[in-house]
């Protein structure tokens, strides 16, 4: 699966090297969203996509929810409506 933005870097999600990251202290909504995303990507990529609380070496990570990583990436959830979706790619993490 390919995601490209003209103003950012391209990110490729590959079978066997894609994970969903959700922090230990994530809210129930973020955990639910991570599970739904993992289920959808598993079907699209035809492989099991795991939801984990650690970044795995060599994997492209899709981070879900407000967490230290999203804040380090410059995402300020307080400046957006509660149900906003923000997508930002930094290196091999989305």
C-alpha positions in Angstrom: 0.0 0.0 0.0 1.4 3.4 -1.0 0.7 6.8 0.6 2.2 9.8 -1.1 1.9 13.5 -0.4 3.3 16.1 -2.8 4.6 18.2 0.1 6.0 15.3 2.2 7.8 12.0 1.9 6.3 8.9 0.4 5.6 6.0 2.7 5.1 2.4 1.6 3.3 -0.1 3.8 4.6 -3.6 3.1 3.4 -7.0 4.1 5.5 -8.3 7.0 7.1 -5.0 7.9 4.1 -2.8 9.0 2.9 -2.3 12.5 0.3 -0.2 14.4 1.6 1.6 17.4 -0.6 2.6 20.3 0.7 3.8 23.7 0.1 1.9 26.9 -1.9 4.8 28.3 -4.0 5.4 25.1 -7.7 6.1 25.5 -10.3 3.4 24.6 -11.2 5.2 21.4 -7.5 5.2 20.2 -7.2 1.5 21.1 -10.4 0.7 19.2 -9.2 2.7 16.2 -5.8 0.9 16.2 -7.6 -2.4 16.2 -9.9 -1.4 13.3 -6.9 -0.1 11.3 -4.9 -3.3 11.9 -7.9 -5.3 10.8 -8.3 -3.3 7.6 -4.6 -3.2 6.7 -4.4 -7.0 7.4 -7.0 -7.6 4.7 -5.4 -5.1 2.3 -1.9 -6.4 2.7 -3.0 -10.0 3.1 -1.0 -10.6 6.3 -1.4 -10.1 10.0 -0.7 -6.6 11.2 0.0 -6.3 14.9 -1.0 -3.6 17.4 1.9 -3.0 19.7 3.2 -0.5 22.3 6.8 -0.6 21.1 8.3 0.4 17.8 9.8 -2.6 16.0 13.1 -2.2 14.2 12.8 -2.5 10.4 9.0 -1.9 10.5 7.0 1.1 9.2 4.8 2.2 12.2 1.4 3.8 12.0 1.0 5.6 15.3 -2.6 6.0 16.6 -3.7 8.5 19.2 -2.1 11.3 21.2 1.2 10.0 22.5 4.8 11.1 23.0 5.7 10.1 19.4 2.9 12.2 17.9 3.8 15.2 20.1 7.5 14.8 19.1 6.4 14.8 15.5 4.9 18.2 16.1 1.2 17.2 16.3 -0.7 19.3 18.8 -4.0 17.6 19.4 -5.2 20.5 21.5 -5.2 22.8 18.5 -7.7 20.6 16.6 -11.3 19.6 17.1 -11.8 16.5 19.3 -12.5 14.1 16.4 -9.9 15.5 14.0 -7.7 13.1 12.0 -4.1 14.2 11.5 -1.7 12.3 9.3 2.0 13.1 9.3 5.0 11.0 8.1 8.4 11.3 9.8 11.0 8.8 8.6 9.4 5.3 8.8 6.6 6.3 11.1 3.2 7.7 10.3 
